[in-house]
Amino acid sequence: MPASFPQYVTEAINGPVADPPGVKLRNEGLKAKHPVVFIPGIVTCGLELWEGHQCAEGLFRKRLWGGTFGEVYKRPFCWAEHMSLDNESGLDPPGIRVRPVAGLVAADYFAPGYFVWAVLIANLARIGYEEKTMYMAAYDWRLSFQNTEVRDQTLSQIKSNIELMVATNGGNKAVIVPHSMGAIYFLHFMKWVEAPAPMGGGGGPDWCAKHIKAVMNIGGPFLGVPKALAALFSAEARDVAIARSKAPVVMDKDLFRIQTLPHLMKMLRTWDSTMSMIPKGGETIWGGLDWFPEEGCSPRKRKLRDKTGEISNHHDNQTTESKGKYNYGRMIAFGKDAAQKHSSDLKRIDFRGAVKGTNIANNTCDVWTEYHEMGVGGIKAVEEYKVYTAGDILDLLRFVAPKMMDRGGAHFSYGIAEDLDNPMYSHYKYWSNPLETKLPDAPNMEIYSMYGVGIPTERAYVYKQTPIAQCHIPFQIETSADEGNEGCLKNGVFTVDGDETVPILSAGFMCAKGWRGRTRFNPSGIKNYVREYDHAPPANLLEGRGTQSGAHVDIMGNFALIEDIMRVAAGATGKDLGGDRVHSEIFKWSEKINLRL
């Protein structure tokens, strides 16, 4: 009898379940060698209360983020107040201290039963890893990257922990495993650790070469994600927009008897980290009014197991070209027609010089957002511009959220460097943008881009202006814009291939082209590998989230990905893994991007 009844039923349906990677590799004789450092992404690391206002009585060192989220339901106003940062400084509000949970428990599970790093940790333990050879680099993911050092000295802690682990493990260099936003956080760290104090960690130009064997990025949004743009613009993404269309009262104004999305937007716009994921590279990377690098809509693959348990491809709703000939370079289009028209037929009125005012028609809302200050004229000007490319979105966000962008602009940059030797790029605001910074001088180090493919992923949006008489967020995703199952536009969202959160272009371009070989972004020629994992959903509910998932978080339980990480941690190189493993057209798409290397 198998160890558990669910496993017994699963094996009865699908045949024998494969051994976990830890068991398989232990049987091959692999053992722990290189210390492993985990860098969590946004929202997946627990946060706990150390100081709060009267409404938070009894919550000292209780999790406000992660765990059961019970306080969201018990005292939502208090919870939102304590999870928000100061809108001017981007640091703690007066009288509030929320700090990251420490140790592996900080991000092994996001909530009870919902793993993040737990499966990888358990498999590493099977070949001899333990807490002294694994380190969870927990940090307050709400803060800008440099402010994690200013407030908590997190970057210094990562530096000292890596040094200690290398020194106490026979000089074996560390394998770094960042997930999601952790990939660009660690990119920032690699510049910080080598830069001179006080701005940097003072480790010197050879610190990374001495201490890091490989950086194995999982689902890294190196060039940003359109999803971040939608979140900052209207506190939405695809799932929220669909829920809003089906139950507008719940999402707009009746949940907990508060206006939910405006409260969410107010809180979200204080989290400087969200601005790190605004799309980078402008129209050079993401396309313009009349072009984009991806070729239409990627196939929506669905994999099925046959009776022998083997995986076979089943192409439901497969299409390689959007029916309406839409252009994904138009990240925001007001109306389905604007997303489709030729650029010569678009009548755009520039919003940048529009006069703002305070003449909002409705004063019944219970929370302030920066949309209060735009007035009817400002809101109308945004809609009349019709179409926003990656070259317009920064100006759009500066127009609708100037305080947020003034604060974020001090910490992040989104352009492409003309001359990386220009002293201006020694400032920390450029360190997390791979198009404005150099990789370390570490020719023996390896960098991996590991991500899922085969899942429709948000790329562009159709918007509408909501009636002025409604509450503060005057723009919504137009969920009625839909091409049905045959197209790439569904519920107002254009999708391309990716891991459901990060498009392939963002996750794969730098390793496919920008860092490939010796380039101005990779002057020492660090070896780069693209490792894609084709998504296969679980065959039944008993499999949980699946062992072959390519989804952004679920991929953390993907057996193939875990095996790749474990082999490198045990001493293998990218060449030993077989080099690149690619299912998409990332190399073809990358060649269409005219970036000087």
PyMOL commands that set and color helices and strands:
alter all, ss='L'
color gray80, all
select helices_A, chain A and resi 5-14+21-27+54-56+70-74+76-83+104-106+118-125+145-152+154-167+182-194+207-211+226-234+238-246+248-257+260-268+272-277+282-286+336-340+343-345+370-373+375-384+393-400+402-409+423-426+428-430+484-486+504-514+541-543+554-557+559-569+574-577+586-591
alter helices_A, ss='H'
color red, helices_A
select strands_A, chain A and resi 36-39+47-51+63-65+97-100+109-111+114-115+134-136+174-178+212-218+302-305+311-314+330-334+387-389+446-453+455-465+475-477+489-490+493-498+527-534
alter strands_A, ss='S'
color yellow, strands_A
deselect
rebuild
show_as cartoon
